[in-house]
Amino acid sequence: MKYVIVHAGGMANHPQEKLGGRTPLQSAATPHLDRLAQSGELGQLTISTDGVHTGGGLMATALLGYDPKKFYSGPGPLEAASLGVTVTEQDVAYRCTMVTVVPEGGKGGEIKKLGSNVVLDDATGGLIETEEARELIEAINEQLGSETMQFYPGVGHRHLMVWVNGKSRAICTDPQTIRGQSIADALPKGDGADILRKLMDAAYFILRDHPVNEERIAAGKKPANCLWLWGEGRAVLWPSLVEKYQVTGAVVATNDVHRGVGICAGLDAVDPDQLNGGDLHTKATVALAELTQKDFVYIHAKLSDDVIYGTDINAKVKGIEEFDRHLIGPLFEGVAKQGPYRFFVVCDHAAGIEAPAFYAFGEGSGKIGEAGERRFTEADALATNIPPRDATKFVNKFFSKS
């Protein structure tokens, strides 16, 4: 038996006025996803977030059967696992995101300190490329790094900071939640926040005057002029999924947090250099190659950052159609040639964990019965009237021998 989990990150959405009250998934042509919804089980997944530190990788943690209350401390440690950075139980790992901040009221003002007069203009640092960002993070580490504070380059605007023997109770905020707003109430609070704020202030002045950002401004791009610390957490040792279910497996992902989830679960991680920058067809090809030698693959894929954070809703519809055509279609065709299989696709919400995720689950080439008209959409999943499943328990059904 071959097992495939495809995590469609952030493709679920609310109805959009520009799409006539439909969601992007309802507007997109997705024949392969629809066939899975018609021939298998379609429903919703939930995660209990009581007392859980929410953030990137939370759904992935639950999908692989790990109770977030016990095993999820934040996206920082997962990113560290992906980057091969050692984090002990006494250290705190932070996501270190390059963002763009501007003076409140426009370009005429001047930022002397990060505070109430500063607005977060762009939570991706103007979609800064990896090579430019690497030069900036290296400058930060050279000037602010120490035996207790170390900065590590990641991908695009996403990077990592490790506070050795650090304080873990500071309250930090995801920068995506405050786009276009004052940063005053979103700066770190609580135990250790004063140290984090000083680092962010110092980093601003390093980045503001860096030649990379001067060149970006001259080219009409937004500068990555602020380092936003959030997603903090201590490392937690996970029991092996591979040993629990007696399967061999691999994670196929370019996103460091989701790659880190797979690594923590005991899966082999495909080198991101093999994935051609996240090209969907390449991901399908690599995943199928892994399945010739392993039992299970966990694949994380999402729309590109410029589509996710952009305002062109039609681009999101097109991106979903490409996801169906270039990833799901080839996976279906390829895994069917390898023998019996189980196929699970989960789609979480662009609005975050507060909105329910939904899924379609099938085994082999299931036959289309009375559900022949339904589609892989948010509304169809709700209409099945199946009680929402606990995301952390579904993996038991997925790997069940019966």
C-alpha positions, 0 to 999 in steps of 0.5 A, a space after each residue: 500500500 502506498 500513502 499520499 498526503 497532499 497539504 494544499 496550504 491556504 487555498 480555502 477562502 471566503 466567498 468573494 464579491 469579485 467572483 460572484 459570491 463564490 470562493 476561488 475553489 468554487 470558481 476554479 476548474 479542478 477535475 482531479 480534486 473533484 473526482 477524489 471528492 466524488 469517489 471518496 470521503 469529503 468533510 471538515 477537519 478541526 484542531 483544538 486550539 485551547 492553550 495552543 500557540 498558533 502559527 505556521 506548521 500547526 495544521 501539519 503537526 496535527 495532520 501527522 498525528 501529533 497533539 499540538 498541545 504536547 508537540 507544537 511550541 511554535 513555527 520557530 523550532 520547525 524552521 530550525 529543524 529544516 535548516 539543520 540548526 541545532 536547538 536544545 530544550 533550553 534555547 528559543 527559536 524565532 521566525 525572523 521575517 523581513 518586513 517593510 515599515 514606513 512612518 505613519 502618515 507617509 514618506 515625509 516622516 522619519 523613524 527614530 524608533 519602532 513604535 506607535 508612529 510606524 506602520 507595517 507596510 509589507 509583511 514580505 519585505 517587498 517579496 525579497 529574493 533569497 540571495 538579497 535577503 541572505 546578504 541582509 541577514 548576514 549583515 545582521 548576524 555580523 553586527 548583532 550576533 553573539 554567543 547567545 543570539 544567532 541569525 540564520 538565513 532561510 528562504 525569501 523573507 523567512 529566516 531564523 534567530 536562536 536565543 541560546 538559553 533564552 526566555 520563552 514567555 514573550 508574546 509576539 505577533 505574526 506580521 501578516 495580521 497587522 499589514 497596513 496597521 501601526 506596529 505599536 501594539 504588536 511589538 513583543 511584550 512580556 518576559 524578555 520583550 525588552 531584549 527583542 525590541 532592542 534587537 529589532 530597533 538595532 536591526 532597523 538601522 542596519 537594514 535601512 542603510 544597507 546597499 541592498 535596500 538602497 538598490 531596491 528603492 532605486 529600482 522602485 521596490 519596497 525595502 526589507 528594512 525591518 526584522 520582525 521576530 515572532 513564532 517563538 518556541 522551544 524544541 520538543 522531541 517528537 516520537 517517530 511516525 515511521 516507527 509508530 505506523 511501520 512505514 517508510 516516508 519522505 516529506 516533499 516541501 520547499 517551505 522550511 516550516 513544513 519540511 521541519 514538521 516532516 523531519 521532526 516526524 522522522 521522515 526523510 526530507 527531499 533536498 529543496 534544490 531538487 524541487 525547482 523552486 516549488 514547481 508543481 510538476 517537479 514536486 509530483 515527479 519527485 514524490 512519485 520517485 520517492 514512492 518507488 522506494 518508500 511507503 508514504 509521502 507528505 507533500 506541502 504545496 501552496 500558491 506563490 507568495 505574490 498570488 497569496 498576498 496579492 489582490 488579483 483574485 483571478 490569479 488565485 483561481 488560476 493558481 488553484 487550477 494549476 495545482 490541480 492540473 500539474 500536481 494532483 493529476 500527475 500524482 493520481 496517474 503515477 501512484 495508480 501505476 504503483 499498486 494499491 494506494 490511499 490518497 488524502 488532500 487537505 486544504 486549510 484556510 487563507 484566513 488562518 486556523 480559526 476557519 475549519 480546514 476540509 479534506 477529501 480521502 479515497 482509496 485506490 480508484 474509487 467509483 463515483 456513486 451518488 456523490 457524482 455532482 459534488 466538488 472539492 470546495 468549502 461549501 460541498 465539504 460542509 454540505 456532507 453533514 459529516 461531523 468535523 474530524 479531529 485532525 490529530 486522529 485522522 492519521 490513525 484511519 489513514 494508516 489503518 491496516 483494515 
